[in-house]
Amino acid sequence: MLRTLAVLGGGCGVGAAGTYLWLEKHATNKQDGGAAKGSDSAGDAVPTRGDGIAHGVIEAIGNTPLIELPTLSKATGCRILVKAESLNPGGSVKDRPARQLLLEAERRGQLKRNGECIVEGTGGNTGVGLAMLASALGYEAKFAMPAAISPDKVRLMRLFGAETILQPGVPFSDERHFYHVTSRLSKLPNHFGPDQFENTDNAMAHYHGTGAEIWRQTRGKVDAFTCAAGTGGTIAGCSMYLKEKNPNVKVVLLDPPGSGLGSYLKKVDTHEAWPGHTVVTVLCDTGDRYLSTLYNEKWLEEKKLTPLEKDVKDQTLSFIATE
């Protein structure tokens, strides 16, 4: 149902809100110890070793650094901190839910390492994370995705040995939609679909991992958390953890004009950044995954998108050089 709402609404924010409400209603999952197993680095399923060595990529996921950005902090009057999720072994924040989805499925007996195939509908980074872990754990992998996905991400999935199925950009009601293709594949013998859009293990990866790490790294001195949303897992899990620790923490969803919450957000009061406060956000991945799209002027022209003006590019580069 959450996936249907997210797609029909056209917005990441709808999925985020729905996931958060579901988790609020079913909060007992995090209290009975079940969800903690197979959780992120703050949980119990992936034990730390005394020698400080991560034995395999499973143990290397999480515990990413929190980096202060001096230039942006000075410009806003706030302390701006970013969680460097590109330093996960698969290169993005999606390594966290990918691990949680697979380990929890194994714990429940839904997935066994006997040649089964993992299938998922993905916009890119979840597919990369799942492909990496499927290769490490001995599974096959098939991913359905929109044909417009970044070629850089498609190549990464294929390098990890996954089969990629590119589908046309059609409405959710169309059976050719990548989500429906994935749903049909998951019903085949020895095929398993984690379903990142509906599975709350997605958000729990960030409740036990990302959110807990932010609280620990800031020593509880965080005033606001902000990020964009796709499935809603990151913002739902992080916000739940941070607000449990301090109900006064502000959580801000970034949603672009024209998306599911675009018209709603126009009616909501906006606020300037709070000077003197600590604001944390997530760097989901790095620009090298968009070199053939967002950072490619020819691609932008083909899509009739206005390339960045030179002075804006220079400003961006100066931020990178300064940070």
Phi, psi and omega in degrees: 000319180298319180297317180301314179298317183296318183285312181295326177283345179072012189229139173298324185297327179296316177298320180297313182295318180296317179297318181297317181295321179298316182294324178298318182290327184249041185297343181295340179303327184271353183262336185271001176089346183296312184288338181291332178289133183077011184278181182291188190301338179278352181268198188251347190283335181245086187294148175276150182254147183294337183277358178074010181258132174277115182271088182095164184294334179305315182279348182272352182279136177095183183054043178282154182289153173254119190247131176276137178257100185300319183295311180291326178298317180293321183292327184261342185081002177252166171267109183264119180242139180236137177274115188278075184287346176293348180273002168293155186300329178271359173088010180203170178296338184288351173299327183296303178295329178301315178295314182298315181300317183285314182294322178292322177295321177294319181297324181278353182084010179281339184224128181231147184277067179228042178088014179290161182246131178268128179238142181204149170265129190213150173265003176142287190292325176296321178298320178297314179298315180293322178297317179298313182287326177299317178297317182291327185263356176092023178259157167273166182212137174227131182231130173261143186201161176296144181296339182277003181298153180302125178303331180297319179289321178300316180297320179299315179300318180292325178297329177279000176097007182276150172270131181248133181242108183270125183245151180293155179282088184244163177299158181300333181288345180278132182295345178278353179303140187302331180293319180290324176300315179297317180300319179292319179298322184294343180271354178287154178303139177061026175242138180228131178250111178298328179059075182300336183285329183253339189276118183285355170300333176305305181291326182293335175300324181274334174295310182280337185252277188303310181298315180296322179294317179300316181297317181292316184291329178269000185053037177079004182261071177231129182260331182209147175233135181219143174194167173276180182213144173245281173283339182094359185296316184295308184290327179292310182294315180295315183295322179298314181295311184295322180285335172293322180285322180209104181300343182275354177297129178276135176240124185238122175270127177268118183229128185284156175303138180093351179271186187305322183257007184306309182292325180294317184295335178296335183269352183267137179298137176258156183229147172290160177300147183275104181302139177085359182258163179259122181242129182245138173223178185243129169270100190297320179201203181236164183295344182294347177273001182230022182295331181269358182235270187299331181256022180240111185297325179296317178298318180298320179294318179297326179272004181058040176255143182283119178298156178297140175293154185300320183292329177290320178300314181299320180296319180297315180297323181293326176297315181298315181296322182290318184290000000 
